């Protein structure tokens, strides 16, 4: 059930894309309550979720390659590659143009799967908010592993069964072979029911991702790879203040932290808080 401003709502398909309408019908028919502060909040979240899916599918088609940090590469017109293999935005390049170039010139880029997940998050947000706001929020971008700008405002919760398109999920391979440590897991973006994009594997079902990871276990292992319970997503309400159809930022748009959720924060620049049981792989 969808609740907007503390009331159940009736929605019309004419106001939504085919993607949005399909998923809103799914939510309406579930027993769980999906709560939104306003219709603007509801519209923005599902516009951003569709943008995240489009960004993931577009990155899969872009020609980007998989590489370890040691062998990463980027377009030097837009980014400087640092000693750790991360990409630092050039001072003469806007964040929007830097992110957009990854899709436009994918053959010039190679990185691992954690960086790919963050790139998809930036790309999805770029497709959903005003470009001037994007450039203001995400100045001095660094693309490296799970590092991300604090204004991305990622939230994590447990509950893989509640995941929705655009969410980040992780497939773990606990018995990975020491000879192939890069296959210890796969960071993915959910595209639709049981379909994911993971850089290094591509677009695949959950079963296909698990089958791929299981090929890289140590000999004799009987412990299968599996989908972990953690779900990561941006703060849709917070970002909605910068929506393309809004003329001014709304300082009151900020999501409360609900039970089972937390904002992922370490210092001023944030990256995913990784519990010891959740080793994000370089895949």
DOLO-296062 format. One record per atom (N, C-alpha, C, O): x, y, z; residue in three letters. Coordinates in steps of 0.05 Angstrom, whole numbers, plus 5000, padded with zeros to 4 digits. Layout:
! residues N
XYZALA;...
//
This chain:
! residues 283
501749765000UNK;500050005000UNK;501750255000UNK;503750265015UNK;501050444984UNK;502450704982UNK;500950914999UNK;498550954995UNK;502451035017UNK;501351245034UNK;502751505028UNK;505151525028UNK;501251715021UNK;502351975015UNK;501052175034UNK;498652205036UNK;502752325049UNK;501752525068UNK;499652395087UNK;497552515093UNK;500352155097UNK;498652005116UNK;496051905105UNK;494251845121UNK;495751905079UNK;493251805067UNK;493851605045UNK;495751635030UNK;492151405042UNK;492251235019UNK;491451394994UNK;489751574996UNK;492651324972UNK;492151484947UNK;491251304924UNK;491951064924UNK;489851414906UNK;489151294881UNK;490851424859UNK;490851664856UNK;492351264844UNK;494151374824UNK;493051314796UNK;491551124791UNK;493751494777UNK;492851464749UNK;495251394731UNK;497351524734UNK;495051204714UNK;497351134697UNK;498251354678UNK;500551354669UNK;496551544673UNK;497351764655UNK;499451944666UNK;500752094651UNK;499951924692UNK;501852104705UNK;504651974708UNK;506452094719UNK;504951724698UNK;507351574704UNK;508451444678UNK;506951394659UNK;511051394678UNK;512251234656UNK;511350944660UNK;510250864681UNK;511750784639UNK;510950494641UNK;512450354663UNK;511350194678UNK;515050414666UNK;516650304688UNK;515550384715UNK;515050214732UNK;515050644719UNK;514050734744UNK;511350614751UNK;510850524773UNK;509550604731UNK;506850504736UNK;506950214743UNK;505450124761UNK;508550054730UNK;508749764737UNK;509549734766UNK;508349574781UNK;511549884775UNK;512549844802UNK;510649964823UNK;510349854845UNK;509350184816UNK;507350294835UNK;505050104839UNK;503950084861UNK;504249964818UNK;502149764821UNK;503049534840UNK;501549434856UNK;505649454837UNK;506749254855UNK;506549344884UNK;505749184901UNK;507349594888UNK;507349694916UNK;504449714927UNK;503949654950UNK;502649804910UNK;499849824919UNK;498649564927UNK;496949544945UNK;499649344915UNK;498449084920UNK;499948924942UNK;499148704949UNK;501949044953UNK;503348914975UNK;502248995002UNK;501149215005UNK;502548815022UNK;501448885049UNK;503149095063UNK;502049235081UNK;505649135056UNK;507349335069UNK;506349615062UNK;505149655041UNK;506949805080UNK;506250085075UNK;508750225064UNK;510950215076UNK;508450355042UNK;510550515030UNK;509750815033UNK;507850905021UNK;511250955051UNK;510351215060UNK;512051435047UNK;514451425046UNK;510551635036UNK;511851865023UNK;510652115035UNK;508252125043UNK;512352325037UNK;511352565050UNK;509552725032UNK;507852875041UNK;509852695005UNK;508152854986UNK;508152714960UNK;509752524956UNK;506452794942UNK;506452684915UNK;509052754901UNK;510052604884UNK;510252994907UNK;512753064895UNK;514952864903UNK;516652784887UNK;514952794929UNK;516852594939UNK;516452324924UNK;518452204916UNK;513952234921UNK;513451984907UNK;514351994878UNK;515651814869UNK;513652214864UNK;514452244836UNK;517552244834UNK;518652104817UNK;518852394852UNK;521752414849UNK;523152144854UNK;524852064839UNK;522252004875UNK;523551744881UNK;523451554857UNK;525451424850UNK;521051534845UNK;520851344823UNK;522051444797UNK;522851284780UNK;522251704794UNK;523751814771UNK;526751744775UNK;528051674756UNK;527751774800UNK;530551714805UNK;531151414803UNK;533151334793UNK;529251254813UNK;529750964811UNK;529850884781UNK;531550714774UNK;528150994764UNK;528250934736UNK;530851034724UNK;532050904707UNK;531751264733UNK;534251374723UNK;536651204731UNK;538551174715UNK;536651094755UNK;538750914764UNK;538850654747UNK;540950564739UNK;536550544741UNK;536350314724UNK;537450374696UNK;539050224685UNK;536650604685UNK;537650684658UNK;540650724659UNK;542050654640UNK;541650844681UNK;544550894683UNK;546050624683UNK;548150604670UNK;545050434698UNK;546350174700UNK;546350024673UNK;548349924664UNK;544050024660UNK;543849894634UNK;545550044613UNK;546749914596UNK;545650304614UNK;547350464596UNK;550250414601UNK;551850404582UNK;551050384626UNK;553950334632UNK;554650064621UNK;556950024612UNK;552849874622UNK;553449604612UNK;553949614582UNK;555449454571UNK;552549804568UNK;552949824539UNK;555150014530UNK;555750034507UNK;556350154549UNK;558050384543UNK;560850304533UNK;562150464521UNK;561650064538UNK;564349984530UNK;566350004553UNK;568749954548UNK;565550074577UNK;567450084599UNK;568449794605UNK;567049604599UNK;570849784615UNK;572149524621UNK;572549484651UNK;572449674666UNK;572849234658UNK;573549174686UNK;576649184689UNK;578049084671UNK;577549294711UNK;580449284717UNK;580749324747UNK;579049444761UNK;582949224758UNK;583649264785UNK;584449554789UNK;584849704769UNK;584749644814UNK;585649914819UNK;588349974806UNK;588850184795UNK;590149774806UNK;592749804794UNK;592649854764UNK;594449984753UNK;590649744751UNK;590449764722UNK;588149934713UNK;587349934689UNK;586950094730UNK;584750264723UNK;585650474703UNK;587950544701UNK;583750584688UNK;584350794669UNK;581850974666UNK;579650884670UNK;582351224657UNK;580151414654UNK;580951604631UNK;583251604621UNK;579051764623UNK;579551964602UNK;581052204614UNK;579952344631UNK;583552244606UNK;585152464619UNK;584152744613UNK;585052934625UNK;582352764594UNK;581153034588UNK;579353114611UNK;578953354615UNK;578252924625UNK;576252984646UNK;577252914674UNK;576353034693UNK;579052714676UNK;579752614702UNK;582852584704UNK;584152534684UNK;583852604728UNK;586652544734UNK;586652284750UNK;585252254770UNK;588252094741UNK;588451834755UNK;590551864777UNK;592851944772UNK;589751804802UNK;591751844824UNK;593351584829UNK;592951384815UNK;595151594848UNK;596951374853UNK;595551114862UNK;596550894858UNK;593151144874UNK;591750914883UNK;589950794862UNK;588650584867UNK;589750924839UNK;588050824818UNK;585250944817UNK;583550864802UNK;584851154834UNK;582351304834UNK;582351524813UNK;584451604803UNK;580051634807UNK;579751844787UNK;578952104801UNK;576952114815UNK;580552304798UNK;580052574810UNK;579152764788UNK;580552784768UNK;576952894792UNK;575853074772UNK;577753304767UNK;578753434786UNK;578353354742UNK;580053584735UNK;578753844743UNK;576253874742UNK;580254044752UNK;579054294762UNK;577654454740UNK;575954624747UNK;578254404715UNK;576954544693UNK;574454404682UNK;573454474661UNK;573554184696UNK;571354024686UNK;569054034707UNK;569654014731UNK;566654064698UNK;564354054716UNK;563753764724UNK;564253584708UNK;562753714748UNK;562053444756UNK;560153314736UNK;560453074730UNK;558153454726UNK;556253344707UNK;557653244682UNK;557153024672UNK;559453414671UNK;560853334646UNK;562753094651UNK;563052924634UNK;563953094675UNK;565752874681UNK;564352614683UNK;565252414672UNK;562052604697UNK;560552364700UNK;559352284673UNK;559452044665UNK;558352474658UNK;557052414632UNK;559052284612UNK;558352124596UNK;561552364614UNK;563552264595UNK;564051964598UNK;564851834579UNK;563551854622UNK;563951564626UNK;562051404608UNK;562851204597UNK;559651504604UNK;557751374586UNK;558451444556UNK;558051274539UNK;559351684551UNK;559951774524UNK;562451644513UNK;562551594489UNK;564451604530UNK;567051494521UNK;567851264538UNK;570051254548UNK;566051064541UNK;566550844559UNK;569050684552UNK;570350574571UNK;569850674527UNK;572250524520UNK;574850634532UNK;576850494532UNK;574750874542UNK;577050994555UNK;577250934584UNK;579151024597UNK;575350794595UNK;575150754624UNK;575350464631UNK;574350284617UNK;576650404654UNK;576750134665UNK;576950174696UNK;578450334706UNK;575250014710UNK;575150034739UNK;573949784750UNK;572949614735UNK;573849764777UNK;572749524789UNK;569749574797UNK;568749784791UNK;568449374810UNK;565549384812UNK;564549574833UNK;562349674830UNK;566149624854UNK;565149814874UNK;565050094862UNK;563150244866UNK;567150174848UNK;567150434834UNK;564850454814UNK;563650654812UNK;564350234800UNK;562150224781UNK;559450284794UNK;557850434783UNK;559050164818UNK;556450214832UNK;556150504839UNK;553950614836UNK;558350634848UNK;558150914855UNK;557751084830UNK;556251274831UNK;559051014808UNK;558651154783UNK;555751144775UNK;554551344766UNK;554450914777UNK;551650884770UNK;549951064788UNK;548051194778UNK;550551084814UNK;549051254832UNK;549351544823UNK;547351694822UNK;551751634817UNK;552051904807UNK;550551954781UNK;549252154777UNK;550751754763UNK;549451784737UNK;546451804740UNK;545151954726UNK;545351634757UNK;542451644761UNK;541551904773UNK;539452014765UNK;543052004793UNK;542352264805UNK;542552494784UNK;540852664783UNK;544652484768UNK;544952684747UNK;542552694728UNK;541852904719UNK;541352464723UNK;539052454706UNK;536452544719UNK;534452564706UNK;536652614745UNK;534152664760UNK;534052944773UNK;531953034780UNK;536353074776UNK;536353334789UNK;537453554770UNK;538553484748UNK;537153804777UNK;538054014760UNK;541154004758UNK;542553944777UNK;542154064734UNK;545054034730UNK;546554234747UNK;548754174756UNK;545554474751UNK;546954664768UNK;547154564797UNK;549154614810UNK;544954434806UNK;545054324833UNK;547054094834UNK;548554064854UNK;547153924814UNK;549053704813UNK;551853804815UNK;553553704831UNK;552554014799UNK;555154124799UNK;555954254826UNK;558254244834UNK;553954364839UNK;554454484865UNK;554854274887UNK;556554304904UNK;553254064886UNK;553353864907UNK;555853694905UNK;556953614926UNK;556753634881UNK;558753424877UNK;561353534866UNK;562553414848UNK;562153764876UNK;564753874868UNK;567053704878UNK;566753554897UNK;569353714864UNK;571753574872UNK;571253274874UNK;572053144894UNK;569853164854UNK;569252874855UNK;571752704855UNK;573652754842UNK;571552484870UNK;573552274870UNK;572052014866UNK;570251944881UNK;572751864845UNK;571651604840UNK;573751394847UNK;575651354833UNK;573251264870UNK;575251074880UNK;573950884900UNK;573150974921UNK;573650634892UNK;572450434910UNK;569650534918UNK;568150624902UNK;569050514945UNK;566450604954UNK;566450884966UNK;564650954981UNK;568451044960UNK;568451324968UNK;566251474952UNK;565851424929UNK;564851654966UNK;562851814952UNK;562352064968UNK;562952084991UNK;561352264954UNK;560852524966UNK;558552514986UNK;556652364983UNK;558752665008UNK;556852655030UNK;554052715021UNK;552052625032UNK;553752885000UNK;551052964991UNK;549652744975UNK;547352774968UNK;550952524970UNK;549552294959UNK;547652164980UNK;545652044973UNK;548452205005UNK;546752115028UNK;545651835025UNK;543251785024UNK;547551645024UNK;546751365021UNK;545651265048UNK;546651335069UNK;543551095047UNK;542350965070UNK;542650665066UNK;542350565044UNK;543050525088UNK;543150235086UNK;541050125105UNK;540450235126UNK;539949895098UNK;538049745115UNK;538349455108UNK;539549375088UNK;537349285126UNK;537149005121UNK;534448935109UNK;532449065115UNK;534348735091UNK;531848655079UNK;531948625049UNK;530648775035UNK;533548435039UNK;533748405010UNK;531148344997UNK;530748404973UNK;529248225012UNK;526648165000UNK;525048414995UNK;523048414980UNK;525848645007UNK;524348895002UNK;525749074982UNK;524949294977UNK;527948974970UNK;529449144951UNK;527749214927UNK;526049074919UNK;528349454917UNK;526949564894UNK;528949644872UNK;531349674878UNK;528049694848UNK;529849764826UNK;531450014834UNK;530450204844UNK;534150004827UNK;535950224834UNK;537450184860UNK;539350324865UNK;536549984876UNK;538049924901UNK;540649784895UNK;540849644875UNK;542549814913UNK;545149674911UNK;545049434929UNK;544349454953UNK;545749204918UNK;545948954934UNK;548548814928UNK;549948874908UNK;549348634946UNK;551948504944UNK;551648204945UNK;550448094963UNK;552848064926UNK;553147774926UNK;555847704937UNK;557947784926UNK;555947544958UNK;558447474971UNK;559247194964UNK;557547014962UNK;561847154960UNK;563046894954UNK;564946814976UNK;567346874974UNK;563946694998UNK;565546665022UNK;567946475019UNK;569946505033UNK;567746285001UNK;569946094997UNK;571546154971UNK;572445974958UNK;571946414965UNK;573346494942UNK;576146374942UNK;577446354963UNK;577146284919UNK;579846174917UNK;581846394921UNK;581546614911UNK;584046344936UNK;586146534939UNK;587446614913UNK;588646834911UNK;587146454893UNK;588246514867UNK;586646724852UNK;587746854833UNK;584146764860UNK;582446954846UNK;580947134866UNK;578447124868UNK;582347284882UNK;581047444903UNK;579147654893UNK;577347744907UNK;579447734867UNK;577647924856UNK;574847824853UNK;572947974847UNK;574447564856UNK;571747444854UNK;570547384882UNK;568947194884UNK;571347534902UNK;570247484929UNK;567347584931UNK;566047534951UNK;566347724911UNK;563647814911UNK;563047994887UNK;564848054871UNK;560548084885UNK;559748254863UNK;557848464874UNK;555648404884UNK;558548724870UNK;556748944876UNK;554848974852UNK;555648964829UNK;552249004858UNK;550249004837UNK;548249224841UNK;547849324863UNK;546949304819UNK;544649484820UNK;542249314811UNK;542249194790UNK;540149314828UNK;537749174820UNK;536349314797UNK;535849554798UNK;535649164776UNK;534249274753UNK;531249214754UNK;529649384748UNK;530548974761UNK;527748884763UNK;527848624780UNK;529948554791UNK;525648484782UNK;525548244799UNK;527748044791UNK;527747944768UNK;529648004809UNK;531747804806UNK;533547854782UNK;534847664772UNK;533848104773UNK;535648174752UNK;537348404761UNK;536348594773UNK;539948394756UNK;541848574767UNK;543948654746UNK;544548504728UNK;545148884750UNK;547548964735UNK;549948954754UNK;549849084775UNK;551948804747UNK;554448794762UNK;556848824744UNK;557148664725UNK;558449034748UNK;560749084730UNK;562648844732UNK;563448774754UNK;563348734710UNK;565048494709UNK;563548254701UNK;564648064690UNK;560948244708UNK;559148024700UNK;557148124679UNK;556547984660UNK;556148364683UNK;554148474665UNK;551348454676UNK;551048444701UNK;549348434659UNK;546548414668UNK;545948114669UNK;546147964650UNK;545048024693UNK;544547744697UNK;542547704719UNK;542047884735UNK;541447464721UNK;539647394742UNK;541347334768UNK;543747294766UNK;539947324790UNK;541347264815UNK;542646984813UNK;544946944823UNK;541246794801UNK;542346524799UNK;544846524781UNK;546846384787UNK;544846674760UNK;547146684742UNK;549546814756UNK;551846724752UNK;549047014772UNK;551247144787UNK;552446944807UNK;554946924809UNK;550746804821UNK;551746604840UNK;553246384826UNK;555446294835UNK;552246284803UNK;553746084788UNK;556446184779UNK;558446024780UNK;556646434770UNK;559246544762UNK;561146554786UNK;563446464783UNK;560246654808UNK;562046674832UNK;562846394841UNK;565146364850UNK;561046204840UNK;561745934849UNK;563945804833UNK;565245614842UNK;564445894809UNK;566645794793UNK;569445874804UNK;571445764796UNK;569446064823UNK;571946164833UNK;572246114863UNK;573446264878UNK;571145884872UNK;571545794899UNK;574145624901UNK;575145524880UNK;575145584925UNK;577445414928UNK;576545124923UNK;574245054929UNK;578344954913UNK;577644674906UNK;576344534930UNK;577344544952UNK;574144394924UNK;572744234944UNK;570744384961UNK;569344264977UNK;570444644956UNK;568544804972UNK;565744714966UNK;565044664943UNK;564144704987UNK;561244654984UNK;559544884994UNK;557144864996UNK;560845114999UNK;559445355008UNK;558945534984UNK;560745634972UNK;556345574977UNK;555645724954UNK;555846024959UNK;555546114982UNK;556246184938UNK;555846474939UNK;552946524945UNK;551246354940UNK;552346764955UNK;549546824962UNK;549147124962UNK;551047284964UNK;546647204960UNK;545847484962UNK;545647564991UNK;544147455006UNK;547147774998UNK;547047865026UNK;544548025031UNK;543148105012UNK;543948075056UNK;541448195064UNK;541548505064UNK;539448635066UNK;543848625061UNK;544148915061UNK;543149045035UNK;543748945014UNK;541649265038UNK;540649415016UNK;541649705019UNK;541349815041UNK;542649824998UNK;543650104998UNK;542150264978UNK;541650174956UNK;541350504986UNK;539950684967UNK;540350974975UNK;540951024998UNK;540051164957UNK;540351444964UNK;537951544979UNK;535851424978UNK;538351774993UNK;536151905007UNK;534452054987UNK;535052274980UNK;532351924978UNK;530652034957UNK;529352294965UNK;529252484949UNK;528452304990UNK;527052554999UNK;529052785000UNK;528353004991UNK;531452735010UNK;533452945011UNK;534053044983UNK;534153294979UNK;534552864964UNK;535352944937UNK;532953074922UNK;533453224903UNK;530553024931UNK;528253134917UNK;528153444918UNK;526753564902UNK;529553564937UNK;529653854938UNK;530953974914UNK;530654204908UNK;532553804899UNK;533953904876UNK;532753794850UNK;534053804829UNK;530253704851UNK;528953584827UNK;528953784804UNK;528854024808UNK;528953674780UNK;529053834756UNK;526654024754UNK;526954244743UNK;524353934764UNK;522054104761UNK;521554294784UNK;519554424786UNK;523554314802UNK;523354504824UNK;525154744818UNK;527354714807UNK;524254974826UNK;525755224820UNK;527555304843UNK;529255474839UNK;527055194867UNK;528655264890UNK;529055024907UNK;527354844908UNK;531355014922UNK;531854794939UNK;530054804964UNK;529455024974UNK;529154574972UNK;527354554995UNK;528954455019UNK;529554215021UNK;529654635038UNK;531354555060UNK;529954365080UNK;531254245097UNK;527354335078UNK;525854155096UNK;525753875087UNK;524753695101UNK;526653815062UNK;526453545051UNK;528853385061UNK;531053405050UNK;528353225081UNK;530353045091UNK;529052805104UNK;527152845120UNK;529952565098UNK;528652335108UNK;529452275136UNK;531752295143UNK;527452195153UNK;528252095180UNK;529551825177UNK;529151675159UNK;531351765196UNK;532551505197UNK;530651315212UNK;530051355235UNK;529751115198UNK;527750925208UNK;529150695221UNK;531450645217UNK;527650535238UNK;528850295250UNK;529950115229UNK;528650055208UNK;532350015233UNK;533649835214UNK;535149985192UNK;536349855174UNK;535150255192UNK;536550415172UNK;538750575186UNK;538550635210UNK;540750655171UNK;542650855181UNK;543950995157UNK;544250885136UNK;544651245162UNK;546251385142UNK;549151285144UNK;550151255166UNK;550351235121UNK;552951125120UNK;554951355121UNK;555151505101UNK;556451385142UNK;558051625145UNK;560751545159UNK;560751425180UNK;562951625146UNK;565551615159UNK;566951875152UNK;567851905130UNK;567152055171UNK;568452315165UNK;566752485148UNK;564352445144UNK;568052695136UNK;566652885119UNK;565952765092UNK;563652795083UNK;567852625080UNK;567152475055UNK;566452195063UNK;567852065078UNK;564252105054UNK;563151845063UNK;563851615045UNK;564351655021UNK;563951385056UNK;564051145041UNK;562550925056UNK;561950965080UNK;561950705044UNK;560350505057UNK;561650395082UNK;563950315081UNK;560150395104UNK;561150265128UNK;560849965123UNK;558749865118UNK;563149835125UNK;563149555116UNK;563549375141UNK;565749375152UNK;561449225150UNK;561949045171UNK;563848825163UNK;564248775139UNK;565048685182UNK;567048485176UNK;565848265159UNK;567348125145UNK;563248225161UNK;562048005145UNK;561248095117UNK;560047945102UNK;561948345109UNK;560948465084UNK;563248585069UNK;563448825065UNK;565148415060UNK;567548515046UNK;566948585017UNK;566748405000UNK;566548835011UNK;565948904983UNK;568348834966UNK;570648894972UNK;567748694944UNK;569948594927UNK;570748794906UNK;569248984900UNK;573148764896UNK;574048924873UNK;573148794847UNK;574848754830UNK;570648744845UNK;569548624820UNK;567348794810UNK;566148734789UNK;
//
